Amino acid sequence: MATVALNEENFASTIDANDVVLIDFWAGWCNPCMRFGPIYEAASERHPEVTFAKVDTEDQQDLAGALEITSIPTLMAFRSGYLVFRQSGLLPGSALDDLIGQVQAIDPAELAKQAAAQKQAEAEV
């Protein structure tokens, strides 16, 4: 499965249109990013049901800044439109596979319930 290149125009629609989305924030000058790239690509082959995306932080500086990406590689995982994981640094393939399983196991209805409760709590403040 090929990865999708994300930019400001397709970022939100990609997250909204897919059940599980992993996003790798990277740059061509970043050695850890270059080491993580093949691990990420291999995982995309093992998990065709997941959308694997990449953001080149050099090319998409405004997007990276808006998402407060301060260290790369950074990996984000979304489930049903909700951010459920964010971490900087390399992950080995086995840890990435484990993460994907954990994200897929999250109940989207529970995420929606938690988001609604948080929104209500913020409205009461």
C-alpha positions as CSV (number, residue, x, y, z in Angstrom):
1,M,0.0,0.0,0.0
2,A,1.4,3.3,-1.0
3,T,1.5,6.2,1.5
4,V,-0.5,9.3,0.9
5,A,1.3,12.7,0.8
6,L,-0.6,15.1,3.0
7,N,-0.8,18.9,2.8
8,E,-3.0,21.6,4.1
9,E,-5.6,21.0,1.4
10,N,-6.1,17.2,2.0
11,F,-5.1,16.8,5.7
12,A,-8.6,17.1,7.3
13,S,-10.4,15.2,4.5
14,T,-8.0,12.3,4.7
15,I,-8.6,11.9,8.4
16,D,-12.3,12.3,8.1
17,A,-12.7,9.9,5.2
18,N,-10.7,7.0,6.7
19,D,-11.2,4.8,9.8
20,V,-7.6,4.5,10.9
21,V,-5.0,7.0,9.7
22,L,-1.3,7.0,10.6
23,I,0.8,10.1,9.8
24,D,4.5,10.2,9.7
25,F,6.0,13.7,9.9
26,W,9.5,13.7,8.4
27,A,12.1,15.6,6.5
28,G,14.7,14.5,4.0
29,W,17.6,15.8,6.1
30,C,16.5,13.8,9.2
31,N,18.6,10.6,9.6
32,P,16.1,9.0,12.1
33,C,13.3,9.8,9.6
34,M,15.2,8.1,6.8
35,R,15.6,5.0,9.0
36,F,11.9,5.0,10.0
37,G,10.8,5.4,6.4
38,P,11.3,1.7,5.3
39,I,9.8,0.5,8.6
40,Y,6.7,2.6,7.9
41,E,6.4,1.5,4.3
42,A,6.7,-2.2,5.3
43,A,3.9,-1.7,7.8
44,S,1.7,-0.2,5.1
45,E,2.2,-3.4,3.2
46,R,1.2,-5.5,6.2
47,H,-1.9,-3.4,7.0
48,P,-3.7,-2.4,3.8
49,E,-6.9,-1.6,5.8
50,V,-5.0,1.4,7.4
51,T,-4.3,4.7,5.6
52,F,-0.6,5.5,5.9
53,A,0.2,9.2,5.2
54,K,3.3,11.3,5.3
55,V,3.9,15.0,5.8
56,D,7.2,16.4,4.6
57,T,7.8,19.1,7.3
58,E,10.1,21.0,5.0
59,D,7.5,21.3,2.2
60,Q,4.6,21.7,4.6
61,Q,6.0,24.0,7.2
62,D,2.7,25.8,7.9
63,L,0.9,22.5,8.5
64,A,3.7,21.2,10.7
65,G,3.6,24.4,12.7
66,A,-0.1,24.4,13.1
67,L,0.2,20.8,14.5
68,E,3.0,21.9,16.8
69,I,5.5,19.4,15.3
70,T,8.8,20.3,17.1
71,S,10.7,17.0,16.7
72,I,10.8,14.5,13.9
73,P,10.0,11.8,13.1
74,T,6.7,12.3,14.8
75,L,3.9,9.7,14.4
76,M,0.2,10.6,14.8
77,A,-2.6,8.0,14.8
78,F,-6.3,8.9,14.2
79,R,-9.3,6.6,14.8
80,S,-12.6,7.8,13.3
81,G,-11.3,11.3,13.1
82,Y,-10.0,11.5,16.7
83,L,-6.3,11.9,17.5
84,V,-5.5,8.9,19.7
85,F,-1.7,8.7,19.6
86,R,1.2,11.1,19.1
87,Q,4.8,10.4,19.7
88,S,8.2,11.6,18.4
89,G,11.0,9.2,17.7
90,L,11.6,5.9,15.9
91,L,9.4,2.9,16.4
92,P,10.6,-0.6,15.5
93,G,8.3,-2.5,13.1
94,S,6.9,-4.7,15.9
95,A,6.0,-1.7,18.0
96,L,4.3,-0.1,15.0
97,D,2.3,-3.2,14.4
98,D,1.3,-3.3,18.1
99,L,0.3,0.4,17.9
100,I,-1.9,-0.3,14.9
101,G,-3.6,-3.1,16.7
102,Q,-4.3,-0.9,19.7
103,V,-5.7,1.9,17.5
104,Q,-7.9,-0.5,15.6
105,A,-9.2,-1.9,19.0
106,I,-10.4,1.5,20.1
107,D,-14.2,1.8,20.1
108,P,-15.2,4.8,18.0
109,A,-18.5,5.2,19.9
110,E,-16.5,5.6,23.1
111,L,-14.3,8.2,21.5
112,A,-17.4,10.2,20.4
113,K,-18.8,9.9,23.9
114,Q,-15.6,11.1,25.5
115,A,-15.4,14.0,23.1
116,A,-19.0,15.0,23.8
117,A,-18.4,14.9,27.6
118,Q,-15.2,17.0,27.2
119,K,-17.0,19.5,25.0
120,Q,-19.8,19.8,27.6
121,A,-17.3,20.2,30.5
122,E,-15.6,23.0,28.5
123,A,-18.9,24.8,27.9
124,E,-19.7,24.7,31.6
125,V,-16.5,26.6,32.5
